Amino acid sequence: MDLTIDGRTVKDEADFHARIREASGVEWYGGSLDALFDLLIAVVDPPITLHLTHAAVTRRIIGERFDRIVTAILDAVAERPDGAITFKLES
């Protein structure tokens, strides 16, 4: 899975998760933090690349929940230390 999100175009948290769903091709993806973690560690085959540009804008749009999304992604990266997940966050 290869996904680049321009943070200036994210409308809300649901939109962020919809982009993950579309990029992964997993229709049943539930759009929650637990579902995001599970998707990244057990559902989508590596390599996985997530690149979020203009993250500061996304943080303003989504609010505190953005921090929890980033934490879920970083937890998945730590769970798969074999380099299966690349996560780039740019402000």
N, C-alpha and C positions, 0 to 999 in steps of 0.2 A: 504494500500500500504506500503510495506516495501522495502526500497532500500538502499543498501550500495554501495558507489562508491569509488574505490581506485583511488585517484587523480593522481597517477603516470600513470594510463592507459588512462586518458582522452586525446583525440587527439586535440580537439578544442571545441568551444561553441556548434556547431551543434551536435557533438558527445555527449556532456553532455545532451542536450535536447533529443536526440534519446534514451538515457538511461531512462530518465523520461517517455518518451512515451511508451517504452517497459514495464517498471515496472507498469505503471498505466493501461495499456491495452486500453488506449484511442487513437485509430488510428488517429483521426482528430486533436490531439494536435498539435498546430502550431509551437511550438518551439520558442516562443517569451516571453519576460518578462511578458506581460499582460496575455498571455495564461498560463504561469506557475502559476501566482497568482490565476487566475480563476480556474484552475485545482485543486489547493490546497484548495480553500475555498468553491467551489460550485460543483465540479464534482466528485471527488474521496471521497468515504465514509471513515470516520475515523475508526480506528486509522491510522494515517499516520506517518511513521518514515523515515526520511531522515538522512543518516549518511555519511559524506564525510571525508575520511581519506586522509592524505597528501594534505591538502587544499593549503598549500603554493606552492606545485608543480603545482596544478591546476591553481592557481593565476598567476604563471609565464607563463603557457601555454596559458590561455585565455586572460590574461591581465586585463585591467580596467573593462571590461564587467563582470568579475567574481564578482567584488564588487556589481554590479547591480543585478546579479543573487541572491547573498546572501541577499541583501536588499529586493528583491521580496519575498524570502522565509520567512524572518523575518517579513515582513508586513503581510503575510498570517498567520503566527503564532500568531501575535497580533490580527488579525481579528477573530481568533477562540480561544479565551482565555480559552475555556473549556478543554484544554489539548489535543485537537484532533490531533495536529501536534507536533511531537518531532523532533527537528533538532539538530544534533550533528556535530560539525565542529572541526576536529583535524588537527593540522599542522604536 
